[in-house]
C-alpha cells in the first residue's frame, strides 16, 4: 500500500511539474509576442505616419487621415494626433480635430513634452471659436425606463443629455430606443459654427405585447441550448488526445519564433546598410556635418533596436515552443530521469511516453 501511495504521489507531482512547465512556456511566449508586436507596431506606425504626411502634402486629405488614424492606433504619441487633428480640420471635421488635439495635449503633459503641449493648446485655442454644437434635450415626460439615445450609431451618455456637445458640421442621425417601445429616429443638419437643439419625444409603447421590441436585434439567435448530450458531458469526438493542445501551442511558438528571427535578421541587415551610409557621410574628423548624416545615424540605431527585439523575441518564442512540444504528454505514464555511467561516459536518460 505504501508503494502504491508513493507511486500515486509521484504521478501527481509529475502532473504539477507539467502544468508548471506549460505555464512558464506560455508566459515566455506571451512576453515574446508582446515584444515582437511592439517592434512591429512601431515600424508600422512610422510607415503610416510618413504616408500620411505625403498624402497631406499632395492634398489627398481623406487618404492621409486614414493613414494617421492607423498610426494613432499603434503609437501613443502627441505628434501623430496633432497631425491627425490638422488633417481632420482640412476635411472640415472641426469637432474631430478638437478631440485629437485634446488627446495630444493629455499625452504631451503626461510625457513632459512642453513643445508638443504648447502646440496642442494653440490648436485647441484656434479650433474653439469654429466649433459646431448639438444639444439633445430629453424632457421629463420622455424619461422612460431603459431609454437609450445614439448619435450616428454612437451612444450618448445620460450625463450628456441637455449639454451642448461639439459635433462635426453636416448631417447627424439621432435615435431613441427602449424595450417595449417603438424606436424613434430623426436626421438633422448642423451648419458650420452652428448651434442646434433636438428634443427627444416620448416613445410610443408597442401595441402588440408579443411583438419584438425596438431593442431587439434583427437576425439575433436564441440563447437556448441545442438538443444533444447533457451539459458538461463531452462527446466522444470532442476528446483530444493527451498533449494535443500543448503540441499545437508548441508548433505555433516555434513558427512565430522563426518569424521573429527572420524579422530581426532583416533589420540587422538594414542596420548594417544604414550604418555604412552613415559612415560615408561623416566628415574628415569623424563628425556629422549635415542633417542627412544625423538622420542616417538615427535610422541605423532604430534598425539595430528592432533587430535586437526581433532576435530576442524570436529566440524566446522558439525555445518556449520547443519546451511545449517536447514536454507534451501522450499518456499518463510517469517520466523518470536515470543516471547512466560507463568507463568513459556519463549521461542522464529520460524515460517515459511523450
Secondary structure in CASP SS format (residue, H / E / C, confidence):
PFRMAT SS
TARGET T0000
AUTHOR 0000-0000-0000
METHOD secondary structure of the structure
MODEL  1
X C 1.00
X H 1.00
X H 1.00
X H 1.00
X H 1.00
X H 1.00
X H 1.00
X H 1.00
X H 1.00
X H 1.00
X H 1.00
X H 1.00
X H 1.00
X H 1.00
X H 1.00
X H 1.00
X H 1.00
X H 1.00
X H 1.00
X H 1.00
X H 1.00
X H 1.00
X H 1.00
X H 1.00
X H 1.00
X H 1.00
X H 1.00
X H 1.00
X H 1.00
X H 1.00
X H 1.00
X H 1.00
X H 1.00
X H 1.00
X H 1.00
X H 1.00
X H 1.00
X H 1.00
X H 1.00
X H 1.00
X H 1.00
X H 1.00
X H 1.00
X H 1.00
X H 1.00
X H 1.00
X H 1.00
X H 1.00
X H 1.00
X H 1.00
X H 1.00
X H 1.00
X H 1.00
X H 1.00
X H 1.00
X H 1.00
X H 1.00
X C 1.00
X C 1.00
X C 1.00
X H 1.00
X H 1.00
X H 1.00
X H 1.00
X H 1.00
X H 1.00
X H 1.00
X H 1.00
X H 1.00
X H 1.00
X H 1.00
X H 1.00
X H 1.00
X H 1.00
X C 1.00
X C 1.00
X C 1.00
X H 1.00
X H 1.00
X H 1.00
X H 1.00
X H 1.00
X H 1.00
X H 1.00
X H 1.00
X H 1.00
X H 1.00
X H 1.00
X H 1.00
X H 1.00
X C 1.00
X C 1.00
X C 1.00
X H 1.00
X H 1.00
X H 1.00
X H 1.00
X H 1.00
X H 1.00
X H 1.00
X H 1.00
X H 1.00
X H 1.00
X H 1.00
X H 1.00
X H 1.00
X H 1.00
X H 1.00
X H 1.00
X H 1.00
X H 1.00
X C 1.00
X C 1.00
X H 1.00
X H 1.00
X H 1.00
X H 1.00
X H 1.00
X H 1.00
X H 1.00
X H 1.00
X H 1.00
X H 1.00
X H 1.00
X H 1.00
X H 1.00
X H 1.00
X H 1.00
X C 1.00
X C 1.00
X C 1.00
X E 1.00
X E 1.00
X E 1.00
X E 1.00
X E 1.00
X E 1.00
X E 1.00
X C 1.00
X H 1.00
X H 1.00
X H 1.00
X C 1.00
X C 1.00
X C 1.00
X C 1.00
X C 1.00
X E 1.00
X E 1.00
X E 1.00
X E 1.00
X C 1.00
X C 1.00
X E 1.00
X E 1.00
X C 1.00
X C 1.00
X H 1.00
X H 1.00
X H 1.00
X C 1.00
X C 1.00
X C 1.00
X E 1.00
X E 1.00
X E 1.00
X E 1.00
X C 1.00
X C 1.00
X E 1.00
X E 1.00
X E 1.00
X E 1.00
X E 1.00
X E 1.00
X E 1.00
X E 1.00
X C 1.00
X C 1.00
X C 1.00
X E 1.00
X C 1.00
X C 1.00
X E 1.00
X E 1.00
X E 1.00
X E 1.00
X E 1.00
X E 1.00
X E 1.00
X C 1.00
X C 1.00
X C 1.00
X C 1.00
X E 1.00
X E 1.00
X E 1.00
X E 1.00
X E 1.00
X E 1.00
X C 1.00
X C 1.00
X C 1.00
X C 1.00
X E 1.00
X C 1.00
X C 1.00
X C 1.00
X C 1.00
X C 1.00
X C 1.00
X C 1.00
X C 1.00
X C 1.00
X C 1.00
X C 1.00
X C 1.00
X C 1.00
X C 1.00
X C 1.00
X C 1.00
X C 1.00
X C 1.00
X C 1.00
X C 1.00
X C 1.00
X C 1.00
X C 1.00
X C 1.00
X C 1.00
X C 1.00
X C 1.00
X C 1.00
X C 1.00
X C 1.00
X H 1.00
X H 1.00
X H 1.00
X C 1.00
X C 1.00
X C 1.00
X C 1.00
X C 1.00
X H 1.00
X H 1.00
X H 1.00
X H 1.00
X H 1.00
X H 1.00
X H 1.00
X H 1.00
X H 1.00
X H 1.00
X H 1.00
X H 1.00
X H 1.00
X H 1.00
X H 1.00
X H 1.00
X H 1.00
X H 1.00
X H 1.00
X H 1.00
X H 1.00
X H 1.00
X H 1.00
X H 1.00
X H 1.00
X H 1.00
X H 1.00
X H 1.00
X H 1.00
X H 1.00
X H 1.00
X H 1.00
X H 1.00
X H 1.00
X H 1.00
X H 1.00
X H 1.00
X H 1.00
X C 1.00
X C 1.00
X C 1.00
X C 1.00
X C 1.00
X C 1.00
X C 1.00
X C 1.00
X C 1.00
X H 1.00
X H 1.00
X H 1.00
X H 1.00
X H 1.00
X H 1.00
X H 1.00
X H 1.00
X H 1.00
X H 1.00
X H 1.00
X H 1.00
X H 1.00
X H 1.00
X H 1.00
X H 1.00
X H 1.00
X H 1.00
X H 1.00
X H 1.00
X H 1.00
X H 1.00
X H 1.00
X H 1.00
X H 1.00
X H 1.00
X H 1.00
X H 1.00
X H 1.00
X H 1.00
X H 1.00
X H 1.00
X H 1.00
X H 1.00
X H 1.00
X H 1.00
X C 1.00
X C 1.00
X C 1.00
X C 1.00
X C 1.00
X C 1.00
X C 1.00
X C 1.00
X C 1.00
X E 1.00
X E 1.00
X E 1.00
X E 1.00
X E 1.00
X E 1.00
X C 1.00
X C 1.00
X C 1.00
X C 1.00
X E 1.00
X E 1.00
X E 1.00
X E 1.00
X E 1.00
X E 1.00
X C 1.00
X C 1.00
X C 1.00
END
